[in-house]
């Protein structure tokens, strides 16, 4: 009987030890939640100048020749007869909003359609925001930039960028404002059905060039389309995005990269 009591006591003590161990582990897990291995602040060892040295797979961030963003200059943009109108074949689909710590992202979990870039279909996957803008337009940096990310059947990436300046609220962000303010870092919320068509372009004119992802691993070969028209966003909407970010990511725009002789093309629809 005594042996049985001792065994039960041993199990009870072991159970208590397990509880204490798990409880002590929780704070560490919370601290890791939303942790991002890079930042935008120079002097931290993880800023943009160091991205290529943080991870061997990120070396192109440092030595790549087709890096983004760049300054889009009208005087250097070349009209091309090969460019065609950017066709959108988007449709409503289920989506979730995610706070990734370094940005706010809307990710479509269903088929939300595609864009057609010079005859090639690119399926829309997600959109996210950078503040201030990453691309410059004729030397000017704007208050916000939205990136619509797409992939084709070969895995190639095409991104549509839209620039914003202070003014009237953006209708698409207005739909998401409550969720942006209340979704914690590392968290996600179901948005139900969301249509990418609610993201207004406002113009058929655009700039086109080949660049890269603007966050590590800075993969090159990305087809960039930057809409010519600068749209508006309210101060409250920008503040909601920056307030939601992890410390060090309130300004999450990569510095301008060298153009390295790349040609930027400009599309203007025929009259």
N, C-alpha and C positions, 0 to 999 in steps of 0.2 A: 504493500500500500504506500509505504514511504517513497519507494522508487517511482511509483506512478505520480505522486504529488510533486516530486522533484522534477520529473519530466514535463509535467504541466507547467510548473513554474519556469522551467527553461524556455518552453515555447512562448510563454507570456512575455518574458524578458526580451526574447529575440524579436517578438512582434513589436514591442515598444521601441527597441533599438532601430528597427526598420522604419518605423514611423518618424522617429527623430531624424534619421539619416535623410529620408525623402523630404522632410520639411526643410531641413537645412539646405538641400539641393535646389529648392524652388527659387530662392532669390537669384542664384547664379543663372538659372534658365531664363528668368525674367530679364536680367541684365543683357543676356545674349539676344533676346527677342528684338528683331529689327536691326541687328548689328550689320553694318555695311563695311566691307574691307577697304573702301576708298572714301575720300572726301573731296570737297572743292576748295578747302582752305590750304594755301601754301604754308610751309613751315611746320606742318604736322607730320611730315614724312609720308603722308597718304594723299597729298594734293595732286592736281593734274600733272605737274612736272615729274612726279614720282610714279605715276600709274604704270609706266612700262617696266618698273623695277620691282613692283609689289608681287607679281606673279609671272613666272616664265611665259605663260600663255598670253600675257598682256603686252609683250614686247613691242608689238606694232603700234601701241599708243605712243611710244617714244620714237621709233624709227620708221614708221609708215610714211608714205608719200601721198596718200589719198585720204587724209584725215579731215574730219568735220568737227565743228562748223567752220564756215569761211565768211568773208565779207563779200556780199554780192553787189558788184558795181555795175551800174547801167552802161558806163563807158567801155567796159570790157566784155559785157554780155553780147553774144553773137546770135543773130537770128538764124534759125535753121529750118530749111524746107522739109527736113525729115521729121520734125516734131509734129505730133498730132494733138488734138484736143484730149485732155485728160478725162476719160469717161468713167463715171461712177455708176456702179450697179449694186449699191448697198441695199440692205433690207433689215427690218427689225429682227432682233434676236436676243436671247437671254444674255445678261451680262452681270459682272460683279465689279465692285469698286474695291481696290486694294491700296492700302497705305504701305508702300515699300520702304519707308524711312527716308529714301533719297528722292522719292517722287510719289505723286498720286496717279494711279493708273486705273483706267476702265478696260477690263478684259472681256471680250465676247466669248462666251462658252458654247454658243451655237453658231451656225453659219450666218454671218451678218453680211455676206456678199463680198464684193471685190471692186478693185479699180482695174482699168485696162490701160497699160502703159505701152504705147506703140505696138499694139496687137497682142501683148502678153498679159495674161490674167494674174493678178496678185490678190490673194485673199486677205481681208482685213482681220487682224488679230487683236489689236489693242490700241489705245491712245493714252498719252500722258503729257504732263506739262513741265516746262522749265521757266524759272523766273530768276533774273531777267531773261530775255530771249537769248538764244545761242547764236543764231545767224545774225549778222549785221546786214542792213540794207543801205547801201551808199554811205557806209561809215557810221550809221546810226544803230545803236542797240535799243530794242524796244522793251516793254515791261513784261511781256509774257510770250511764250511760244508753245504751241501745241504740236505734238508729233503723232500722226496716224501711221501705225506700223503694219506693213503687209508682207506676205511671202508668196512666192510662186511655187509651182509643183517641184522645182529643182532645189528649193530652199533658199533662193536668192531673196534679198530684202529690198523693199521699196518703201520709202517714208515720205509722207506729205507733211510739210511744215506750214503752219499758219502763225503769223506774227500779230501781236495785239498791243495797242497803246491805251492809256487811260481814257475812259469815256463812259458810254452807256454799258450796262451789264451785258455780258455774253449770255444768250439764251440757253446754250447747252450747259454751261457751268451753273446757271441758275437752277437747273433741274437737280444738280448734284450737291448743291451747297451744304445742305443739312448733313448729308453723309460724309462730306469732306471734313466738316467740323467735328463730327462725333466718332469717326473711325480711328481707333488707336493705331500706333505704329505696329506693323506686323499683322494688323487685322484686315478683315474683308467683310463686305456686306453685299447681299443679293439685291440687285437693282431691278430685277424683273426683266421686262422687254425694253430694250434700248435700241434706237435706230441711229446708225452713223450719219444718216442724212440730216440729223438735227445739228450736226457740226457744219456751220455755214462757211462756204469758201468765199462767196461774194464776187468772184471774178474768174474768168477763164484764162487770164494771163498768168504765166508762171515762169520761174527760173528752173533750169534742169542742170544737174552736174552729177558726177560720180564721186562719192565720198565714203564715209565710214559711220559706224555707230558712234555716238558722242559720249558713251560711258564704256568702261572696260567690259569686254576685251577689245573695243575699238575696231572691230572687224571691218575690213575694207570691201569695196565692191557694192556698196549700197547706192541705189538709184534715188537721188534726192529730187523732190519737186517742191519748191517753195512758192506758195501763192503770192502773186504780186500785191494784191490788195491787203492793206493793214487794217485789221478789224479792231473792235474796242472791247475793253473789259473794265469792270469797276474796281475801285480800290479795295472794297470789301471782299471781292472774289479773289484778288491776289493775296490779300492778307490771310484769308481762310486757307489757301494752299501753303503759304510760307509758315503759318502758325502750326500746321499739321506735321511739318517736317521734323526729323530728328535733328538734334543740335549739330551744327556744322553744315546743314543742307538747306538752310533757309534761302540761300542763293545757290541754286543748283545748275548753273550754266557753265559749260566748259569754255575756256578762252578760245579766241579765234585762232585757227590753224593756218599754216602756210599753204598757199594755193599750188605751189610747185608746178606752175605751167599748165595747170588744168584749164580746159575750156569750160566756161559757163555759157549755156544757151538760154535764149529767151523765146518764149512762145507767145505770139499775139494772134488771136483769131482773125481770119480774113473778114474784111468788111462785107 
